[in-house]
Amino acid sequence: MQPDTKSCGSCRNVIAADARFCSFCGAPVANAPRPPTPDGGGENRQLTVIFCDLVGSTALSNRFDAEDLRDVIRTYQEICADAIEARDGRIGQYLGDGVMAYFGYPKASESAAIHATDAALDIVAGVAKARETLMRRSGIEFAIRIALHTGRVLIGEMGAGQTRDRHALTGAAPNLAARLEQVAPRNGIAISAQTAALVSDAFEIETLGTHDLKGFTEPVEAFRVLRRRWTMPVIPVRQAPLIGRERELERLAVAWQAAGRNSSRRLSIVAEPGMGKSSVAAAFLSSNGIAPDCVLEIAGTLSDRNTPFACLRQTIERWTGLGAIHAAGSPAEQVARWFGVEEPSRSSHAQTFLQLLDGAIEEGREGRARVLAACRARIARFGRPMLIVAEDAHWIDPSTAEMVERIAAESDGAMLLRLSRPGEEGEGISAPDGDDDLILLGRLDPGACRRLIETVAGAPVEAGLVKLITDVSGGLPLFVEEFTKSLIESAVVSRVRGVFRPTNLHTTVATPASILDLITVRLDALGEAKALAQVCAVLGRSFDRAALAAVSGEPEARLEAMIARLIEAGILLREWSGRLTFRHALFQTAAYESLVKGERQACHCRFLDWMQDRPNRVAATPPETTGFHLEACGRHAEAVECYMQAGMLAERASASLEAATHFRKCCDLIEKVPDRAALGALPLRAQVKLAGALLSARGAGATETRDAYDAAIRLAEGLPESE
């Protein structure tokens, strides 16, 4: 081998000694230099931040001995820590008499905002109990205020010298939570509008109005959390018709008719999150007119899956909470009447249920037998036929699952409907044996997506916008609904003569907050493969495997193993051509948004190095794709040229809206070019092209067309005559 050559580590062909990529297989050379990744790292996440503070701590420090005050603060901090950590939260900082904590990292949860609000209520209750004790012992009375806000933060290492915080939060979310605490009522909880949108179904809230908070230019709307909404049903009431699930509803109706003939039935709906299991169950309940006294709803939760009878206790709490709304008396009075007595002491079944509510379960087989007997007696008063709905059945604790299984098996005219996720069929309440009793929910077809989009929008939607939403959402009903709402609430669509249509096909819309936690849970579950998913997201919705190998720099065996993990998890698909594609564009967007800017830019630069290393790769890459990577690397002048080329190609294909989108991108990027004078007449040319494309796409009467021509005239007037 010549001294100026070396061997490729992947295909073993001889290549130049200074080559960064193999000219045969395209793999990166092991010793090739890479653009540096900035120190610090970190990750962009959506978190729910909770800020708790003592009221009047300065006055307390002047009135009481320092050691007595320390005991108060220590007691208060212990209450906060116990409540937060019990709900999978993490203490971020102790700030004197303040506590800052967050939910959603390092363990993502689709219910992070709900867990944070539950923790805040637990803190308020814990402080109320401690206040009485401290008042009697030391004469110290203290109060707290709590605030919560959900938003994006950068979480990573901060600090200098020997004092460093590996999980420091940077961003507006912690600051807003701290400022919002000032408007919280004494011994109460204030939440932002963003958090309220995520928790209002689970908690009773009331508005606190809008407030001008220091450091924030716009007024901030705040809400007060009153209490847990225990009356919230496991399966929400559905008024609107369900779209695209007609065959599934028909199968459920047939099974319900069989239950009406005293035949016990057992069905299971299995689908990944966001596919609409609960919506199918809700539509089944409403379309068949099933009375509430014929329905037993049990819900599993991940945090309580190993706590005996936790799900049964929550069911009893919902029953008594509903009774309280209807002035049916205290929980003890309600439970007594369930068994036909006036006092709980007159019924052993009533006493067993009240013990469950207090968390005091009698040990041993006799205790379990009493719980089962009490459940049988309670269920005997239900109407027939009876429907048992097990939501998130894979997370129902074994004790409750055993109780439900036995009651379903012993009851004539009972139908058990199990809702679970793929791969979890062996957990909690077991799935039915036969394929005839298994309902697998798939993605909505394009026709059903269109109907759902127009139902959410409340008006007809242009075909191009329907295709955009369908492609991004991947046909998942939840994603379709939430992405449609996000687009309508943003400025990227407009309603013209009663029809919604896009103003810019390539405008990036952030992942809706309502589903971001759900997607983050899926990404976090990937383990080491999550980092590869983030690299994939930089490359686009669909990308070449060779490009992924070059940008990731992973050894071949490890790379293939991680790709297989992403495919197994339903994040990626491998096309017949060998290209890799994100199953949902929202997965790509969420993974891309989680990368910090430095790491993201380094990946974009590595892709450009790989692409520009071979002329055939440059020719095969659409100019708008090259422009996107150049823009991300800060090479704006080069990106302008690529977007101009993309616009010209679209113009030749009579794709006026696409052309307008590319030319508008040119105009926007020109503003970021440091040396505008070096561009000459290019800004005017891009603006004239934009105006012409809008004239063709929107017409001469459109406001945006007139604005584009006005901008072109202003640019022309500002140029020297020679240009």
LUMDOFI-336085 format. One record per residue (C-alpha): residue in three letters; x negated, y negated, z. Coordinates in steps of 0.1 Angstrom, whole numbers, plus 5000, padded with zeros to 4 digits. Each point is the difference from the previous one (the first is absolute). Example, Ala and Ser with C-alpha at 12.3 -4.5 7.8 and 13.67 -1.06 7.14 Angstrom:
# LUMDOFI-336085
ALA487750455078
SER498649664993
This chain:
# LUMDOFI-336085
MET500050005000
GLN498649664990
PRO499249765029
ASP502649754987
THR502850255002
LYS501950205026
SER502750265004
CYS503749935006
GLY501150155033
SER503450104985
CYS499450144965
ARG496250045002
ASN499449824966
VAL496949794996
ILE500749625003
ALA497949695003
ALA498349945033
ASP501649665005
ALA503550124990
ARG502849925025
PHE502550244984
CYS499550324980
SER500449944962
PHE501450364996
CYS502550055028
GLY500449645013
ALA499250105036
PRO498249745022
VAL496350075006
ALA499350085036
ASN497349735004
ALA501849734980
PRO500349685020
ARG503549895010
PRO501449665007
PRO499849955038
THR503150065021
PRO500349715025
ASP499350085037
GLY502950025023
GLY502450204979
GLY503450045014
GLU503450054985
ASN503149794992
ARG503050145018
GLN503649915009
LEU500249995038
THR502649905025
VAL498149785025
ILE501449955036
PHE498849725022
CYS501049995037
ASP499149725024
LEU500649915036
VAL502249705006
GLY498449725021
SER496850185007
THR498149685006
ALA502549905027
LEU499750345016
SER496249985001
ASN500449675020
ARG502550145024
PHE498650345009
ASP496750165009
ALA497950124971
GLU500150365012
ASP503850005003
LEU500349854966
ARG497650274986
ASP502350275014
VAL503049844982
ILE498149984967
ARG498750355004
THR503550145007
TYR501449814970
GLN497250134977
GLU500650365011
ILE503749964992
CYS499149874965
ALA497450274994
ASP502350285010
ALA502949884979
ILE497949934969
GLU497950325001
ALA503150215006
ARG501349884966
ASP496850064981
GLY498949635002
ARG496549875006
ILE498849735023
GLY498149754979
GLN498949755027
TYR500549895035
LEU500049624998
GLY500049885036
ASP503650055010
GLY501050084964
VAL500150344983
MET499850054962
ALA500850344986
TYR501050144966
PHE501950294985
GLY499250174967
TYR496250065004
PRO498050225002
LYS503150224999
ALA502549884974
SER503750045006
GLU503049934979
SER501749885033
ALA497149795013
ALA502249695004
ILE502750205018
HIS497450165023
ALA498549655008
THR503549865009
ASP500750305022
ALA496749945018
ALA500949645005
LEU503350105016
ASP498150255022
ILE497749725011
VAL502949775010
ALA501650285020
GLY496750105016
VAL499249645010
ALA503649965015
LYS499350305023
ALA496549885010
ARG501349645006
GLU502250125029
THR497150195016
LEU497549724997
MET502549755014
ARG500650215031
ARG496350075005
SER498349684991
GLY502749744994
ILE498849974964
GLU502749974973
PHE498850024964
ALA501650014966
ILE498950084964
ARG500749914964
ILE499550244971
ALA499949934962
LEU499750244970
HIS499149944964
THR499550234971
GLY497549914973
ARG496850074982
VAL496749985018
LEU496450094993
ILE498850255027
GLY496350055004
GLU496949925019
MET499549645013
GLY497649845025
ALA496349955003
GLY497150115022
GLN501050265026
THR503649905000
ARG501850164971
ASP503650114994
ARG500350294975
HIS503749954996
ALA500549625000
LEU503049854982
THR499549724976
GLY502949824983
ALA503149805007
ALA502050285017
PRO498349995034
ASN500149625001
LEU503749994991
ALA500850265028
ALA498149785025
ARG501849684989
LEU503450184999
GLU499550105037
GLN500549645009
VAL503650004988
ALA500950335017
PRO502449985029
ARG498750065035
ASN499850385005
GLY501250044964
ILE498750104966
ALA499849794968
ILE499450154966
SER499349854966
ALA502450034970
GLN497650264985
THR500250225030
ALA503849955003
ALA500550124965
LEU498350335010
VAL501750065034
SER503549844998
ASP501750334994
ALA498450155032
PHE500449705023
GLU502549735009
ILE498549664992
GLU501149645000
THR498549704983
LEU497849755019
GLY500149764970
THR497049864981
HIS497049855017
ASP497049794990
LEU497050195013
LYS496549855003
GLY497850094970
PHE502950114977
THR501249764973
GLU503550164996
PRO502650045028
VAL500150355014
GLU503350185006
ALA500150205033
PHE502450265015
ARG500550135035
VAL500150375007
LEU502950095023
ARG500150375003
ARG499650344982
ARG502950074977
TRP500850355013
THR503250004980
MET498150014967
PRO501050334983
VAL497450254989
ILE501649994965
PRO500949644992
VAL503549924986
ARG499849964963
GLN502649794982
ALA498549984965
PRO500250304977
LEU496950224997
ILE498449994966
GLY498450304983
ARG500850265026
GLU503450124988
ARG499050374997
GLU498550015035
LEU503249855015
GLU502150264982
ARG498050285015
LEU500449855035
ALA503849964994
VAL500350374990
ALA498250115032
TRP502249775021
GLN503150164985
ALA498750345010
ALA499449885036
GLY503649895000
ARG500950364994
ASN498250105033
SER496950104980
SER496749895015
ARG497649844975
ARG496449885002
LEU498449774974
SER496749814998
ILE499249684982
VAL496349984994
ALA498349704985
GLU497049775005
PRO500649675019
GLY501949744979
MET501850254979
GLY503349945018
LYS500850305022
SER501949795026
SER501849814972
VAL501350334985
ALA501250115035
ALA501749665005
ALA501750024967
PHE501150355007
LEU501649895033
SER501849714985
SER501250174968
ASN501550305019
GLY501649795027
ILE498450195029
ALA501249875033
PRO497449885026
ASP501350255026
CYS499050284976
VAL496449904996
LEU497050085023
GLU497049804990
ILE496550105013
ALA496849814989
GLY496450115005
THR497249765007
LEU496350064995
SER499149865034
ASP502450225019
ARG499750334980
ASN498450185030
THR502149855028
PRO502750255011
PHE503549894992
ALA498849654990
CYS502350004969
LEU503050135020
ARG499449725026
GLN500049744972
THR503250144986
ILE501749975034
GLU498749645003
ARG501649914967
TRP503350155010
THR500149815033
GLY498849684983
LEU502950024975
GLY502450065029
ALA498749695018
ILE500749794969
HIS503650115002
ALA500249935037
ALA500250375009
GLY498149955033
SER496650085013
PRO498050304986
ALA500950205031
GLU503749944995
GLN499950074963
VAL498150335005
ALA502450115027
ARG503049944976
TRP498350214973
PHE500650305023
GLY503549905012
VAL499149875035
GLU500049665017
GLU496750045019
PRO496850164987
SER499650195033
ARG503150214990
SER498350144969
SER496750194998
HIS499949924963
ALA500349635007
GLN497250015026
THR497850194975
PHE500549724974
LEU499349735025
GLN496850175011
LEU499050014963
LEU500649624998
ASP497749955030
GLY497350224985
ALA500450255029
ILE500450354984
GLU500350305022
GLU497150244993
GLY500250364990
ARG502450204980
GLU502949915022
GLY499549634993
ARG500050074962
ALA503050215003
ARG501949725018
VAL499149764973
LEU501250244973
ALA503250065019
ALA500649625004
CYS499549954963
ARG502450284991
ALA502649855022
ARG499549654985
ILE500150144964
ALA503250195007
ARG501749665002
PHE498949914964
GLY502450024971
ARG499950284975
PRO498450064975
MET496949865016
LEU497049854983
ILE496650015017
VAL497549764984
ALA496350055009
GLU498149694987
ASP496250054999
ALA500750365011
HIS496350084998
TRP499449765030
ILE502750135023
ASP498550135032
PRO500250395003
SER502449995030
THR502649794982
ALA499450204968
GLU500850325018
MET503249855014
VAL501149884966
GLU499250334983
ARG502050205026
ILE503049774999
ALA500150014962
ALA499750384999
GLU502850045027
SER502549754986
ASP502550094973
GLY500749734975
ALA496649835006
MET497849864973
LEU496349935008
LEU498449744977
ARG496249985004
LEU498049714987
SER496350044998
ARG496849934980
PRO498150234977
GLY497550225018
GLU501849975033
GLU502650274995
GLY498650225027
GLU500249745028
GLY502949905023
ILE503350144988
SER499250284975
ALA501049974963
PRO502650234984
ASP498750314983
GLY501749994967
ASP499249774971
ASP503849944996
ASP500049815033
LEU496949784991
ILE500549664984
LEU496849854986
LEU500349634992
GLY498149884970
ARG499349664985
LEU502849814984
ASP500250014962
PRO499649684980
GLY503849964997
ALA500650045037
CYS497149755007
ARG501749744977
ARG503350045018
LEU498449975034
ILE497949704990
GLU503149824987
THR502050095031
VAL497349855022
ALA499649704978
GLY503849944997
ALA499649914964
PRO498850154967
VAL496250034997
GLU497949974968
ALA498650334987
GLY496449895004
LEU500549925036
VAL501850345006
LYS497150184985
LEU497549815022
ILE501950085032
THR500550364989
ASP496350054992
VAL498849835032
SER502450195023
GLY499650344984
GLY503750075003
LEU500050015038
PRO503449845010
LEU498649825030
PHE497149864980
VAL502449904972
GLU502349815024
GLU497249825019
PHE497949914970
THR503149864983
LYS500849795030
SER496449875001
LEU500049904964
ILE503349825003
GLU498949815031
SER496749904982
ALA499549764972
VAL499050264974
VAL503650064988
SER502749754990
ARG503750034993
VAL500949864966
ARG503650014988
GLY500850265027
VAL497150244991
PHE496950055021
ARG496850004979
PRO496349985008
THR498149674996
ASN496650185002
LEU499650374993
HIS496650025017
THR500649805032
THR498850205030
VAL502650035027
ALA498850125034
THR501350335013
PRO503349925019
ALA499550005037
SER503050235005
ILE498250294983
LEU496349915006
ASP499850185033
LEU501550314984
ILE497450004972
THR497249935025
VAL500950315019
ARG499650204968
LEU496749854992
ASP498650045036
ALA501050374999
LEU497450054971
GLY497149995024
GLU496749954981
ALA501850004967
LYS501649675009
ALA496849824991
LEU500150164965
ALA503749894997
GLN498949645006
VAL497350034972
CYS502750154977
ALA502249705007
VAL497349774987
LEU499950194967
GLY503849954994
ARG503250204999
SER498450254975
PHE496350044995
ASP497250224987
ARG498550265022
ALA496549924987
ALA500649645011
LEU501050125035
ALA496850215003
ALA497949704990
VAL501649755023
SER500450235030
GLY496550144998
GLU501250325016
PRO498250344993
GLU502050214975
ALA501250275024
ARG501149755026
LEU501749784974
GLU502150294987
ALA500950115034
MET501349655009
ILE501949974967
ALA501750335008
ARG500949875034
LEU501649694984
ILE501950214975
GLU501250245028
ALA501249705021
GLY502149874970
ILE497949684997
LEU498550084965
LEU501050204970
ARG497650164975
GLU501249954965
TRP499550244971
SER497349784986
GLY498050025033
ARG500849645010
LEU501249945036
THR503149805008
PHE501549875032
ARG503450175005
HIS501449665011
ALA498649664992
LEU500849895036
PHE497550265013
GLN497449834977
THR501049665012
ALA499950095037
ALA496650174997
TYR498649704980
GLU501349755025
SER498450195029
LEU496549954986
VAL498049705013
LYS499049764973
GLY496350085000
GLU500550374996
ARG502749944973
GLN497749774980
ALA497150255002
CYS502350274985
HIS501149774972
CYS496349924992
ARG499050375000
PHE502950074975
LEU498849714977
ASP496450145002
TRP501350354990
MET502349874972
GLN497549764985
ASP497250265000
ARG501650164969
PRO501549814970
ASN502750274995
ARG501349955035
VAL500349624994
ALA501950064968
ALA502450255017
THR500849775029
PRO502949754994
PRO498849645003
GLU502449925028
THR498550285020
THR496549874995
GLY501349655009
PHE501550135032
HIS496750145012
LEU498149704989
GLU502449775019
ALA499650215031
CYS496249974997
GLY500349624998
ARG498949994963
HIS502849774990
ALA498749864967
GLU499550364987
ALA503450105012
VAL501649714982
GLU498650134967
CYS501450355007
TYR503549875008
MET499949784969
GLN499350314979
ALA502850195018
GLY502449724992
MET499049994964
LEU500550384996
ALA503549975017
GLU500849714977
ARG499250204969
ALA502350285013
SER502849755004
ALA500050075038
SER500649645009
LEU500750045037
GLU496850215005
ALA498149744980
ALA501349725022
THR498950195031
HIS496450034987
PHE499849644988
ARG501449885033
LYS497350205018
CYS497449834978
CYS501349665010
ASP499950095037
LEU496550144998
ILE498749704981
GLU500749795032
LYS497550225019
VAL497149964975
PRO497449785016
ASP498749844967
ARG503349914983
ALA498149784975
ALA498250304985
LEU503450154990
GLY500649724975
ALA503450024984
LEU500750355014
PRO502449875027
LEU502149824974
ARG500050304977
ALA501250235028
GLN502749755010
VAL501249974964
LYS500150384997
LEU502050025032
ALA502549754988
GLY500450184967
ALA500550345017
LEU502649855023
LEU501849834971
SER500450354984
ALA500850185032
ARG502249755018
GLY501149754974
ALA499549624996
GLY502649915026
ALA498350195029
THR498449785027
GLU496850205000
THR499649964962
ARG500449625003
ASP497649995030
ALA497450204980
TYR500249764970
ASP499849705024
ALA496850145015
ALA498550064966
ILE500749644990
ARG498349875032
LEU496950224993
ALA499949884963
GLU500149645011
GLY497050065024
LEU497750154973
PRO497549804979
GLU501149964964
SER497150214988
GLU501550315017
